[in-house]
């Protein structure tokens, strides 16, 4: 009898845990599409060797039926031994609202290190980032990887 009571009690506990909302669950909305475009890079700065600032446009296409807010973007370069420049891992805070079924663009400058003139000046830069969003349904994030061409327009 005691075993049966213990079994019933454990089933009730497990059932209550399974039916409760998980703290880390993703909201049930359509995921946004993101894209990163380099506006100012080594070519526009004269291929300097040393610390540089790179200007990016970060576009978010909201595919959801509700407004989302871009709150943060983490960005870093991931090319191991190549690329015209390297980015250290850094984050940039925003409070950009993107209405339902529309596109929003934010502009920011990232600190990097340019490798100057040489064989690397036109090598693409691979960038990995994480965009953080808020919505009425909850918070979520979108991971992106993009290769940025360094050939001047």
C-alpha positions as CSV (number, residue, x, y, z in Angstrom):
1,X,0.0,0.0,0.0
2,X,2.8,2.4,0.9
3,X,4.5,1.8,-2.5
4,X,1.2,2.5,-4.3
5,X,0.9,5.8,-2.5
6,X,4.5,6.7,-3.3
7,X,3.9,5.8,-7.0
8,X,0.7,8.0,-7.1
9,X,2.5,10.9,-5.5
10,X,5.5,10.8,-7.9
11,X,3.1,10.6,-10.9
12,X,1.3,13.7,-9.7
13,X,4.6,15.6,-9.3
14,X,5.8,14.5,-12.8
15,X,2.5,15.4,-14.4
16,X,2.5,18.9,-12.8
17,X,6.0,19.5,-14.0
18,X,5.3,18.4,-17.5
19,X,2.2,20.6,-17.8
20,X,3.8,23.8,-16.5
21,X,5.2,26.4,-18.9
22,X,9.0,26.0,-19.2
23,X,11.0,29.1,-18.4
24,X,13.3,28.7,-21.4
25,X,10.7,27.8,-24.0
26,X,10.6,29.7,-27.3
27,X,7.5,31.8,-28.2
28,X,5.2,30.4,-30.8
29,X,5.7,33.0,-33.5
30,X,7.3,33.0,-36.9
31,X,11.0,33.5,-36.7
32,X,12.5,36.6,-38.3
33,X,15.0,36.7,-41.1
34,X,18.2,38.7,-40.5
35,X,20.9,40.0,-42.8
36,X,24.2,41.9,-42.2
37,X,25.6,44.3,-44.7
38,X,29.0,46.0,-44.4
39,X,28.8,49.7,-45.4
40,X,32.3,50.9,-44.4
41,X,35.3,48.6,-44.3
42,X,39.0,48.5,-45.0
43,X,38.6,49.5,-48.6
44,X,36.8,52.7,-47.8
45,X,39.4,53.4,-45.0
46,X,42.4,52.9,-47.2
47,X,43.4,49.4,-45.9
48,X,44.9,50.5,-42.6
49,X,46.9,48.2,-40.4
50,X,45.7,48.5,-36.8
51,X,42.4,49.3,-35.0
52,X,39.5,50.3,-37.3
53,X,35.8,50.7,-37.1
54,X,33.5,49.0,-39.5
55,X,30.0,50.2,-40.2
56,X,27.2,47.7,-40.6
57,X,23.5,47.7,-41.5
58,X,21.6,45.0,-39.7
59,X,18.2,44.2,-41.3
60,X,15.5,42.2,-39.7
61,X,12.4,41.0,-41.5
62,X,9.6,40.4,-39.1
63,X,7.6,37.5,-40.4
64,X,5.3,37.4,-37.3
65,X,1.8,38.9,-37.0
66,X,3.0,40.9,-33.9
67,X,5.6,43.6,-33.3
68,X,9.0,42.4,-32.2
69,X,11.8,44.5,-30.6
70,X,15.5,44.0,-31.4
71,X,17.2,44.5,-28.1
72,X,20.8,43.3,-28.7
73,X,23.2,42.0,-31.3
74,X,26.4,40.0,-30.4
75,X,28.9,39.8,-33.3
76,X,32.4,38.4,-33.9
77,X,34.5,37.2,-36.8
78,X,35.1,33.5,-37.1
79,X,37.6,33.3,-39.9
80,X,40.6,31.5,-38.3
81,X,43.6,32.8,-40.2
82,X,42.2,35.0,-43.0
83,X,40.0,37.9,-43.8
84,X,40.7,41.6,-44.3
85,X,40.0,42.3,-40.7
86,X,39.1,40.6,-37.4
87,X,36.4,41.5,-35.0
88,X,36.6,40.9,-31.3
89,X,33.5,39.5,-29.7
90,X,31.3,42.4,-28.7
91,X,27.6,43.3,-28.2
92,X,25.5,46.2,-29.2
93,X,22.3,47.2,-27.5
94,X,19.2,48.5,-29.4
95,X,15.6,49.1,-28.6
96,X,14.3,49.0,-32.3
97,X,10.7,48.0,-32.7
98,X,9.9,46.2,-35.9
99,X,6.1,46.2,-36.8
100,X,4.4,43.0,-38.0
101,X,5.3,41.8,-41.5
102,X,7.8,44.5,-42.2
103,X,11.5,45.2,-42.3
104,X,13.6,47.2,-39.8
105,X,17.2,48.3,-40.3
106,X,19.7,49.4,-37.6
107,X,23.1,50.8,-38.2
108,X,26.1,50.4,-35.9
109,X,29.9,50.7,-35.9
110,X,32.0,47.7,-34.7
111,X,35.6,47.8,-33.5
112,X,38.0,45.6,-35.4
113,X,41.6,45.2,-36.4
114,X,42.6,45.8,-40.0
115,X,45.4,43.7,-41.5
116,X,46.6,46.4,-44.0
117,X,47.6,45.9,-47.6
118,X,48.6,42.5,-48.7
119,X,47.2,39.1,-49.6
120,X,44.4,39.4,-47.0
121,X,42.9,42.7,-48.1
122,X,40.2,41.3,-50.4
123,X,39.6,38.0,-48.5
124,X,36.0,37.7,-47.2
125,X,35.2,38.1,-43.5
126,X,33.0,35.5,-41.9
127,X,30.9,36.9,-39.1
128,X,28.9,35.0,-36.5
129,X,26.2,36.8,-34.5
130,X,23.3,36.4,-32.2
131,X,20.3,38.7,-32.4
132,X,18.1,39.0,-29.3
133,X,14.4,39.9,-29.6
134,X,11.5,40.7,-27.3
135,X,7.8,40.1,-28.3
136,X,4.5,40.0,-26.4
137,X,4.8,36.2,-26.6
138,X,8.3,36.2,-24.9
139,X,12.0,36.7,-25.6
140,X,13.9,34.7,-28.2
141,X,17.2,34.8,-30.2
142,X,18.3,34.2,-33.7
143,X,21.8,32.9,-34.6
144,X,23.3,33.9,-37.9
145,X,26.5,33.4,-39.9
146,X,27.4,35.6,-42.9
147,X,30.3,35.9,-45.2
148,X,31.0,39.5,-46.1
149,X,32.8,40.2,-49.4
150,X,35.7,42.8,-49.3
151,X,35.7,43.7,-53.0
152,X,35.0,47.4,-53.2
153,X,31.9,48.4,-55.2
